[in-house]
């Protein structure tokens, strides 16, 4: 059975099993325990009003996840290592169904804690004021699409819809916006893998729009070709595409290298969220909405690490 006390003695073990350092984990435990206790009392009061609850929170048999520390470690371990419920139950001395129930119970608590820590990315930006509230004093924004593999759907139409020609696999896709500090400030709702990055971007931020003023430089890759034409008021930096049947000049190649070297910050941010294997391994959970929650929380944990690390 895994013991959190042993992992807490080594930052290397904590990063490998929970995705956070021991110090970051200990800071998160305090807020997690408060939120879990608060949630327990809310459920108790609802149960009393329904007339089907008498025992107060904390009463009854103690489960195998005895402390708030163990519970936080359990849910972080699930996101970081993404084992099956059979394996998760074996490692924490739980039945597979109990392991599943604990994941369902603790995931919303973790999401609420990260939200209160202001670590979760926003899901919608409608105005320039909201943009600057999210990215204060920003001069550069880095935008990219990211795909996560899913199991092949049984339905033929869903297969076609979710098949990504780029990844040669069935995927779900998000658009992310980060700053130069690699913080993921915006995460779009997920779309089917067949959808093109730029098509998603235009639906999220319809052109011509005034959300991206001249004083902010948008750093993009060639998946957003056409943005300069559709958003004439925006300042865009992206690599130059090789002309058909021709070659780029040495100067153009050097410029592309500089742009790619700076734009790689968004790749680092996405890679930070995908340290949690629930976002990089093939997604096995059956509930579609949990796919989105998994990506949101993984981005929030990455932002929390940047903030506290």
N, C-alpha and C positions, 0 to 999 in steps of 0.2 A: 504493500500500500504506500502511496506517495505521502510524504509528510512535508508540510509547508515550512516547518521549523528548520529542516535541513536545507531547503532551498533558500531560505532567507539569510543563511550564513554565507552565501556566494552570489555576487551580482551576476556572474556568468550563468549559474543555474537559473536564477530568476528570469533573466532575459530569455533563456532557452525555453522555459516552461510557462512564463506568464507575460513575456514581452515588455516588462518594466524592470527597472532596477529595484533593489530592496528599499531604497529611500523613497522612490516614487510609489511603490506598492504601499508602504507604511502610511504615507500621506493620504492615499486613496482609501485606505481601510476606515479611517475616521468618518469620512463622509458617507461611505458605503454602509457602515453600521447604523448611522443615524437614519439614513433613508430606509433601511430594511426594518428598523424598529417602527418608524413612522408608518410604513406600509402595513405592518402587522397590526397596529392599532386601528388603522382604517378598516381593514378586513374584519377585525373583531367588532367594531361598532356597526358595520353593515350587517354582520351575522346576528347581532343582538336585536337589531330592528326587525330582521326577518323572523326572529324567534327560533333560529336553529343553531345558536352559538351561546355557550355558557362559559367555557374555559377561556381565561385570559391569555394573551400572548406569552409564550414561555412555559406554559403548562403542558403536561402530558409527556410522552416518551421523547427523549432526546435523540435526534437523528445522528447518523454517522458524520455529517458535517456539523460539528458541535459549535464552533465559534464563528464570528463574523469574518475573521481572518481566513479560516478554512473555506468559507463560502465564496469569498472574493477570489481566492486562489483557484477554486474549482472552476468558476465561470471564465476566468482569464485563461486558465489552462485549456479549456475547451476552445476558446477563440484562437489561441496561439497554436495549439497542436492539432486541433480538429480531428480527434479520434472518433470512431463509431461509438454509439451508446453502449455497446457490449464491452468495448475496451475501456471506455470512461468509467463504467460501473465497476469493472475489475480493479482498476487502479485506485478507485476511491472507496472500495468495499460497499458498493451499492448494486441493487438490481438494475438492469438496463432501463426498465420503465421508470424507476425512481430517478435514475440519472437524467432521463429525458425531462421528467417533471421539474427537476431542479434547474435545468437549463432554461425551461420556459418561465420559471418563477424568478430567477435571478437576472435574466437578460434585461427586462424592463427596469429593474433597479439600477443596473449598471448604466443604462442609457440615461436615466434621470440624473444620476450623479455627475456624469460627464457633461450633461446639459447645464447643470448648476455651476460646474467648473468652467463654463464657457469654452468647452473644448470641441463640442460637436459643430460640424460645418453647417451652414445655412442651406436650406433646400430651395429657396426662392429669393431672387433679387429683382425688384420691379422698378426702383427709382435710383437716381444718382445718389440721393441722400443715403439710401440703404447700402449702396456700394461703398461709400466712404465711411459709413459706420462700421462696416465689416472689414474694410481695408483702410484704416486711417493713414493719411499722408502718403498714399501709395503712388508710385511712379511707374512701376512695372507689374503687369499681371501675366501669369503663365497659365495657358489653357490647353487641355489635352483630353482625349478620350481614353478610357481604360476598360478592358474586357475581362470578365471572369468566367471560367468554364462551368457549365452546368451539365447534368446528365441529359442524354439524348431523349427528348420527349417522345412518347408513344404516338401521339397524334401527328399525322402527316403534315397538316398545316402548321402546327407549332414547330415541327422540325424545320420547315422551310423558313419560317419567320425568325427562328433563333440561330440559324446557321450563319456563321461568320466566314466569309470567303477569305478574309485576311488571316484568321487564326486556324482555318480548316477544322473548326469545331463548333459545337453549339455553345453559345455564350450569352451573357447579359452585359450591357454596356452602360457606363456613366460618363458624364462630362464633369471634370473637376477644374476648379480655378484656385491657384495658389499664389502666394507672394514670394519674394526673394528669400524669405526665411524658411521656405518649404512648408509653411503652414497651409493646410487645406481649408480654405475659407468657404468654399461652395462645393456641394455635391448634388448633381442633378438626380431626379428620379430615374430609375433604371429603365432601359429600353431593350428590345430584342437585338441580338447580335448582328442581324442583317442590316440594321440601320447605320447610315454613314455618319461619321463624326460631325461633319459640317451641317448635314441635314438636321441632326439633333440640336446643334448650336442655334441654327436659324429659328427653330420652333421655340426654343427657350428664350431667345433674345431676338425677336423679329426685327429685320432691317426696315428702314435705315437706323432707327432708334437713336436715343441720346444717352444711353447708359455708359458708353465708352468714349469720353471726351478726348480731344487731341493730346492733352497733357499726360495721359496714361498710355504707355506703350504695351500693346498686346503681343506676346511672344507665342507663336503658333508653329505647328509643323505643316507639312504639305497635305495632310488630311483636311485642312481648312482652306484649300485653294478656292479662290473666288471671294474671300472675305473683303479684300481691298476694294473690289467693285461694288459689293453690296453694302459695305459700311464705309462710305467715302470720308466721313468725319473722324474715323478712328485712325490712330497711329499703329501700324502693323509692322512687325518684323518677323519674317519667315524665310526659310532657305529658298533659293532660286531653283526652279525645276529645270532639269536638263531638257533642252529643246529636242523635239523628235528628229532623229537622224543627225544630230549635231552633238558637240561636246561643250561643256562649260569652260570658260576661260580660267586661267590660273587665278586671276583676281576674284572671279565669282566663286571658285572653289574655296579660296581662303576666307572669303566673306561668309560662305555657308558654314565653314568650320567654326568661326567665331560665334555665329548665331546659335549653332547647335550646342556649343560649349556653354553658352549662357542659359539656353532653354532647357538644358538637362536638369535644372533644378526641379522642374515639375515631375520629371521621371523619378528623381530621388524621393519626392513627396509621395508619389504613388507607390514606390517601392517600400517606403516606410509603413504605409497602411497594409501592404501585402506581406509584411513580416508575419502577420497573423494569417495562418494557413487556411482559415475559413474563407478567405477572399482569394486565395491563390490555388488551392486544391479544387478539384471538381466538386461543385456544391451538391450535397446529397439530400439535404432536408426537403421535405415535401411541400411545405408552405411557402408560396412565392413571396409573401410579404416579409418572411424572415430573411430572404436573400438580400433585400434592401436594408433591413435592420443590421445585418451582419456587416455590410460595407460601411454603413453610417457609424457604427460603434468602433470599427477598426480605424476609421479616419479620426474619430474622436480620441482614441487611445494614442494614436500617433501625435496628434496635436497636444495632448496632455503631456506626453513624453518630451516634446519640444519645449513646452512651457515650464516644466519642472526639472528637466534634465540639466 
